[in-house]
């Protein structure tokens, strides 16, 4: 049985909020940028949960590729997430600034959430 600390439960609570916000935002075509941002945040938090669960540290970053590489030092299976994490990382910046955000489509936002949920599931399976 996995024993999560109250600190990790707080990370999970915040990640679940990001997931709910991404799902909600996807229902409104005017909220694609927030949908992508919260999808990226969902994945980011779960990767950080995995790192923290294993008593490792990470630098302050929003780069999912860097976080996946840290996770892969603990479990090499994380290498399978490198391509998707790189794509999702772009949504952290693209969804925050107007130059790129206008180019985000409904398809992009759905893919971002799908990838984020896949990363979440990948992490959760390894915490069992």
PLY file of the C-alpha trace (Angstrom):
ply
format ascii 1.0
element vertex 128
property float x
property float y
property float z
element edge 127
property int vertex1
property int vertex2
end_header
0.00 0.00 0.00
1.30 3.42 -0.98
1.70 5.92 1.82
1.36 9.45 0.61
2.20 12.34 2.86
-0.22 15.22 3.46
2.13 17.34 1.33
1.71 14.97 -1.63
-2.05 14.89 -1.11
-1.99 18.68 -1.45
-0.15 18.33 -4.77
-2.77 15.80 -5.90
-5.60 18.11 -4.85
-4.14 20.95 -6.90
-3.53 18.66 -9.89
-7.14 17.48 -9.76
-8.28 21.10 -9.83
-6.21 21.62 -12.98
-7.85 18.58 -14.57
-11.35 19.82 -13.72
-10.55 23.29 -15.04
-9.15 21.87 -18.29
-12.24 19.71 -18.81
-14.53 22.67 -18.07
-12.59 25.01 -20.37
-12.74 22.52 -23.25
-16.52 22.92 -23.29
-16.18 26.55 -24.38
-14.30 27.32 -27.59
-13.29 30.71 -26.16
-11.34 29.01 -23.36
-8.87 26.90 -25.34
-5.81 28.64 -23.91
-6.82 27.96 -20.29
-7.71 24.38 -21.26
-4.20 23.82 -22.58
-2.58 25.60 -19.65
-4.42 23.50 -17.08
-3.72 20.30 -19.01
-0.02 21.14 -18.93
-0.27 21.93 -15.22
-2.01 18.59 -14.55
0.86 16.70 -16.16
3.50 18.87 -14.51
2.12 18.33 -11.04
1.86 14.56 -11.45
5.46 14.34 -12.64
6.52 16.40 -9.64
4.44 14.15 -7.36
6.36 11.14 -8.66
9.70 12.85 -8.05
8.71 13.97 -4.56
7.29 10.54 -3.72
10.75 9.13 -4.36
12.33 11.76 -2.12
14.06 13.45 -5.02
14.29 17.15 -5.77
13.68 19.18 -8.87
14.60 22.68 -9.92
11.80 25.19 -10.36
10.66 24.44 -13.89
7.59 24.09 -16.06
9.47 22.05 -18.66
7.85 18.62 -18.73
10.70 17.13 -20.74
13.12 18.03 -17.94
10.74 16.53 -15.39
10.29 13.34 -17.43
14.06 13.00 -17.62
14.27 13.30 -13.83
11.54 10.68 -13.49
13.38 8.39 -15.90
16.36 8.39 -13.54
14.03 6.67 -11.06
12.09 4.57 -13.60
13.42 4.28 -17.16
9.90 3.60 -18.48
9.31 7.35 -18.26
11.46 7.75 -21.38
8.38 6.67 -23.34
6.78 10.01 -22.41
9.52 12.25 -23.81
7.88 13.15 -27.13
4.46 13.84 -25.66
5.87 15.78 -22.73
7.81 17.99 -25.11
4.64 18.80 -27.07
2.68 19.51 -23.90
5.42 21.78 -22.51
4.80 24.16 -25.40
1.26 24.77 -24.14
2.57 26.27 -20.92
4.02 29.19 -22.85
1.71 29.23 -25.88
-1.38 29.49 -23.71
0.00 32.40 -21.68
0.94 34.84 -24.43
-1.26 36.28 -27.21
1.15 35.74 -30.09
0.78 31.98 -30.11
-2.44 31.47 -28.18
-4.64 32.50 -31.11
-3.28 29.52 -33.01
-4.53 26.93 -30.50
-7.39 24.84 -31.88
-10.04 22.69 -30.24
-8.12 19.67 -31.53
-4.92 20.94 -29.85
-6.71 21.46 -26.56
-8.29 18.00 -26.64
-4.92 16.43 -27.42
-3.28 18.38 -24.59
-5.81 17.05 -22.10
-5.52 13.51 -23.45
-1.74 13.59 -23.10
-1.96 15.08 -19.61
-4.39 12.38 -18.51
-2.09 9.73 -19.97
0.84 11.13 -17.96
-1.32 11.22 -14.84
-2.33 7.58 -15.34
1.28 6.60 -16.02
2.38 8.17 -12.73
-0.53 6.83 -10.67
0.19 3.28 -11.87
3.76 3.63 -10.63
2.71 4.92 -7.23
0.76 1.74 -6.48
0 1
1 2
2 3
3 4
4 5
5 6
6 7
7 8
8 9
9 10
10 11
11 12
12 13
13 14
14 15
15 16
16 17
17 18
18 19
19 20
20 21
21 22
22 23
23 24
24 25
25 26
26 27
27 28
28 29
29 30
30 31
31 32
32 33
33 34
34 35
35 36
36 37
37 38
38 39
39 40
40 41
41 42
42 43
43 44
44 45
45 46
46 47
47 48
48 49
49 50
50 51
51 52
52 53
53 54
54 55
55 56
56 57
57 58
58 59
59 60
60 61
61 62
62 63
63 64
64 65
65 66
66 67
67 68
68 69
69 70
70 71
71 72
72 73
73 74
74 75
75 76
76 77
77 78
78 79
79 80
80 81
81 82
82 83
83 84
84 85
85 86
86 87
87 88
88 89
89 90
90 91
91 92
92 93
93 94
94 95
95 96
96 97
97 98
98 99
99 100
100 101
101 102
102 103
103 104
104 105
105 106
106 107
107 108
108 109
109 110
110 111
111 112
112 113
113 114
114 115
115 116
116 117
117 118
118 119
119 120
120 121
121 122
122 123
123 124
124 125
125 126
126 127
